[in-house]
């Protein structure tokens, strides 16, 4: 993940979100974790769709809110897409078998990652999304 520059970026359009997702995807290697944090509607799933696009995933990406995890294997790396909104802790994430995926052959993108922050790898890429100045604008803090 060293290729990703730590910064704050204004996402003024869907095209800006796509560009960020593609940049992240280009830098991903097996075992990487992308931790997405942000309120409802700030673009966590949209960013995940663009990361998946950048990885070459062919399936449609939807939020795994009720299933907690969706797995996609059609891209250059397996993509494990988590939505941990309904979990109470990082331990619950580990209880469903996520440890194998966090240390596995693919990449993990975790929505609502702050809920499970205590069990995520220290070198996770954190993208914190928040509402911007206008209706369609978002701010992404990348660290």
N, C-alpha and C positions, 0 to 999 in steps of 0.2 A: 504493500500500500504506500510505499514511499514516493510513488509517482504523483500522488494527490497532494496538492498544495493546501495547507491549512489556511482558511480564509473565511470571510463573510461575503456572501454574494447575493445580489438582488435578482430574483427570478421574476421578470416582468411579463413573461408569456409562457405558453406551453412549450415553445421552441427553446426557451432558456432552460426549462426543466429537462427537456429531452437532451440538450447539450450536456448538462451536468450528469445525467444518467449514463450517457454514452461514455463520458470521460471516466466515470467511476468504473464502468464495465471493462474498459480498456486496461485498467490497472489491476483488475482482480486476478488473483492466483488461487490455487487450491488451498482451502483452509481459511480464507479471508472471511471476515464478518463485517457487515455493514449494519450499524445500529441506527435506526431511524427514530427520531423523537419529535413529537409535535402534537398539537391539539387536533381534534377531529376536523377534517377538511383542509388541512394545510398541505396535502399533496404527497403523503407517504406512499400510498399505493401507486399514484401516477409516476413517482420517481422510480419505484420498483419496476413498473412496466418498461421504463426506458433503460434501466439497468439490464433487464431481461432481453430487451431488443439488442442491446450492445453485445450481449453474450450469444446472440443468435438463437434464442429460445423461440420456437415456432408456436407454442400453445398460447392461448389467450390467458393473460394474467388477471386474476381477480383476488380480492382480499380473502384470506383464509380465516375470517373472523370466527366462524363456528367450528371449523375443523382444526384450527390453530396452525396447521402447517400444510403447505402444498409443495410437491416436489416436481421439478421440471428437468428433464434429461436431454432435451433436443438441442441444447446449445453447446458451446465449446467446453463448458464446465457444468456439472450438475448445479442447479439452483434450488436451494431450500428457502422457501418464503414463509416466514413465521408472522403471525399476528398474535401477540401475547396479551392483548387487551383484557381478555377474560381470565387471565391467570393472576394469582395473588402474589407470586414471588418467583425469583429465579429458580428456587428449588423445584417448583412445580414444572418449570420448563425442563429441568433435568429429569424429572420423574416420567416425562413422556418420551424419553429417549433422545433428547436433543444433543446430548453430549457427543454422541457418535457423529452427528452432523456438524457440530461446531469444530470438531477436530478432523473432519473427513476430507474427502476427495473433491468436494465442491465448494461453493460459496454460500453463505447464509446472509439473507437480508431479513432483518427483524424489525417489524413495526411495533411501536410502543415499547421500544427497547429499554426505556428507563425502568420499567417494571422488573426486568430481569438483569439489570446492570451488574448486580453482584456476582453473576456467574459468567459474564461475557469475558472473552479474552482481553487482556490489557491493551493489545494492539488493534482492537476493533476500530474501524473508521466510523466516527460518530457524525451524523448529519442531523442537526437540529433545525426543524422547519417551523417558521412562524408567519403569521399574517403580516403583510407589508402595508404600505401607505394607501394603496388603492385596492379595489375589490379583487382583482386578479393577480396582484403582486404578492410574492412570498419572499421571505428572507431565509437563506440557508447558511447556517454556521457550520463549517466543516472543520473537524479537528480529530 
